[in-house]
Amino acid sequence: MKNKILQFKTNINCASCVASVTPFLDNAEGIENWDIDTQKRDKILTVMTEGITEREVIKAVENAGFKIEPIK
Protein backbone atom coordinates (compact mmCIF):
# COMPACT_ATOMS: atom_id res chain seq x y z
CA MET A 1 0.00 0.00 0.00
CA LYS A 2 1.29 3.44 -0.93
CA ASN A 3 2.23 5.76 1.93
CA LYS A 4 -0.13 8.64 2.47
CA ILE A 5 -0.74 11.42 4.95
CA LEU A 6 -3.82 11.39 7.16
CA GLN A 7 -4.92 14.37 9.26
CA PHE A 8 -7.31 14.50 12.19
CA LYS A 9 -8.76 17.04 14.61
CA THR A 10 -8.18 15.93 18.21
CA ASN A 11 -8.43 17.12 21.80
CA ILE A 12 -4.78 16.27 22.48
CA ASN A 13 -3.73 19.69 23.73
CA CYS A 14 -0.64 19.53 25.98
CA ALA A 15 2.67 17.74 26.48
CA SER A 16 1.10 15.41 29.04
CA CYS A 17 -1.64 14.45 26.56
CA VAL A 18 0.97 13.82 23.86
CA ALA A 19 2.88 11.61 26.31
CA SER A 20 -0.32 9.66 27.03
CA VAL A 21 -1.11 8.97 23.38
CA THR A 22 2.50 8.28 22.30
CA PRO A 23 2.62 4.56 23.19
CA PHE A 24 -0.69 3.95 21.39
CA LEU A 25 0.51 5.59 18.17
CA ASP A 26 4.09 4.29 18.41
CA ASN A 27 2.84 0.72 18.81
CA ALA A 28 0.23 0.94 16.04
CA GLU A 29 1.23 -1.20 13.08
CA GLY A 30 1.55 0.79 9.86
CA ILE A 31 2.54 4.27 11.08
CA GLU A 32 5.80 5.62 9.68
CA ASN A 33 5.68 8.76 11.84
CA TRP A 34 3.21 11.14 13.41
CA ASP A 35 3.02 14.66 14.87
CA ILE A 36 0.46 16.70 16.80
CA ASP A 37 0.30 20.49 16.43
CA THR A 38 -0.90 21.46 19.91
CA GLN A 39 -0.49 25.17 19.09
CA LYS A 40 -3.41 25.27 16.66
CA ARG A 41 -7.00 25.43 17.91
CA ASP A 42 -7.98 22.15 16.23
CA LYS A 43 -4.97 20.21 17.65
CA ILE A 44 -4.12 18.59 14.32
CA LEU A 45 -2.67 15.07 14.32
CA THR A 46 -0.75 14.29 11.13
CA VAL A 47 0.08 10.64 10.43
CA MET A 48 2.41 9.39 7.67
CA THR A 49 1.06 5.93 6.97
CA GLU A 50 2.77 2.69 6.08
CA GLY A 51 -0.45 0.79 5.54
CA ILE A 52 -2.54 1.77 8.58
CA THR A 53 -6.10 2.81 7.83
CA GLU A 54 -7.88 5.96 8.98
CA ARG A 55 -10.16 3.79 11.17
CA GLU A 56 -7.16 2.13 12.86
CA VAL A 57 -5.61 5.51 13.71
CA ILE A 58 -8.93 6.66 15.18
CA LYS A 59 -9.18 3.49 17.26
CA ALA A 60 -5.63 3.91 18.62
CA VAL A 61 -6.29 7.50 19.70
CA GLU A 62 -9.69 6.63 21.18
CA ASN A 63 -8.08 3.74 23.10
CA ALA A 64 -5.73 6.33 24.63
CA GLY A 65 -8.82 8.22 25.83
CA PHE A 66 -8.91 11.12 23.38
CA LYS A 67 -11.42 12.43 20.86
CA ILE A 68 -10.46 12.36 17.20
CA GLU A 69 -12.17 13.02 13.88
CA PRO A 70 -10.80 12.89 10.34
CA ILE A 71 -10.30 16.08 8.38
CA LYS A 72 -11.93 15.67 4.98
Contacts in CASP RR format, 6 or more apart in sequence:
PFRMAT RR
TARGET T0000
AUTHOR 0000-0000-0000
METHOD contacts of the structure
MODEL  1
MKNKILQFKTNINCASCVASVTPFLDNAEGIENWDIDTQKRDKILTVMTE
GITEREVIKAVENAGFKIEPIK
1 49 0 8 1.000
1 50 0 8 1.000
1 51 0 8 1.000
3 32 0 8 1.000
3 48 0 8 1.000
3 49 0 8 1.000
3 50 0 8 1.000
3 51 0 8 1.000
4 48 0 8 1.000
4 49 0 8 1.000
5 46 0 8 1.000
5 47 0 8 1.000
5 48 0 8 1.000
5 49 0 8 1.000
6 46 0 8 1.000
6 47 0 8 1.000
6 49 0 8 1.000
6 54 0 8 1.000
6 57 0 8 1.000
6 70 0 8 1.000
7 44 0 8 1.000
7 45 0 8 1.000
7 46 0 8 1.000
7 47 0 8 1.000
7 70 0 8 1.000
7 71 0 8 1.000
8 44 0 8 1.000
8 45 0 8 1.000
8 47 0 8 1.000
8 57 0 8 1.000
8 58 0 8 1.000
8 61 0 8 1.000
8 68 0 8 1.000
8 69 0 8 1.000
8 70 0 8 1.000
8 71 0 8 1.000
9 42 0 8 1.000
9 43 0 8 1.000
9 44 0 8 1.000
9 45 0 8 1.000
9 68 0 8 1.000
9 69 0 8 1.000
9 71 0 8 1.000
10 36 0 8 1.000
10 42 0 8 1.000
10 43 0 8 1.000
10 44 0 8 1.000
10 45 0 8 1.000
10 61 0 8 1.000
10 66 0 8 1.000
10 67 0 8 1.000
10 68 0 8 1.000
10 69 0 8 1.000
11 17 0 8 1.000
11 43 0 8 1.000
11 66 0 8 1.000
11 67 0 8 1.000
11 68 0 8 1.000
12 18 0 8 1.000
12 21 0 8 1.000
12 36 0 8 1.000
12 38 0 8 1.000
12 43 0 8 1.000
12 45 0 8 1.000
12 61 0 8 1.000
12 66 0 8 1.000
13 38 0 8 1.000
13 43 0 8 1.000
14 38 0 8 1.000
15 38 0 8 1.000
17 38 0 8 1.000
17 66 0 8 1.000
18 36 0 8 1.000
18 38 0 8 1.000
20 64 0 8 1.000
20 65 0 8 1.000
20 66 0 8 1.000
21 36 0 8 1.000
21 61 0 8 1.000
21 64 0 8 1.000
21 66 0 8 1.000
23 64 0 8 1.000
24 60 0 8 1.000
24 61 0 8 1.000
24 63 0 8 1.000
24 64 0 8 1.000
25 31 0 8 1.000
25 34 0 8 1.000
25 47 0 8 1.000
25 57 0 8 1.000
25 60 0 8 1.000
25 61 0 8 1.000
25 64 0 8 1.000
28 52 0 8 1.000
28 56 0 8 1.000
28 57 0 8 1.000
28 60 0 8 1.000
29 52 0 8 1.000
29 56 0 8 1.000
30 49 0 8 1.000
30 50 0 8 1.000
30 51 0 8 1.000
30 52 0 8 1.000
30 56 0 8 1.000
31 47 0 8 1.000
31 48 0 8 1.000
31 49 0 8 1.000
31 50 0 8 1.000
31 52 0 8 1.000
31 57 0 8 1.000
32 48 0 8 1.000
32 49 0 8 1.000
32 50 0 8 1.000
33 47 0 8 1.000
33 48 0 8 1.000
34 45 0 8 1.000
34 46 0 8 1.000
34 47 0 8 1.000
34 48 0 8 1.000
35 45 0 8 1.000
35 46 0 8 1.000
36 43 0 8 1.000
36 44 0 8 1.000
36 45 0 8 1.000
36 46 0 8 1.000
37 43 0 8 1.000
37 44 0 8 1.000
37 46 0 8 1.000
42 71 0 8 1.000
44 71 0 8 1.000
45 57 0 8 1.000
45 61 0 8 1.000
45 68 0 8 1.000
47 57 0 8 1.000
54 70 0 8 1.000
57 68 0 8 1.000
58 68 0 8 1.000
58 69 0 8 1.000
58 70 0 8 1.000
61 68 0 8 1.000
62 68 0 8 1.000
END
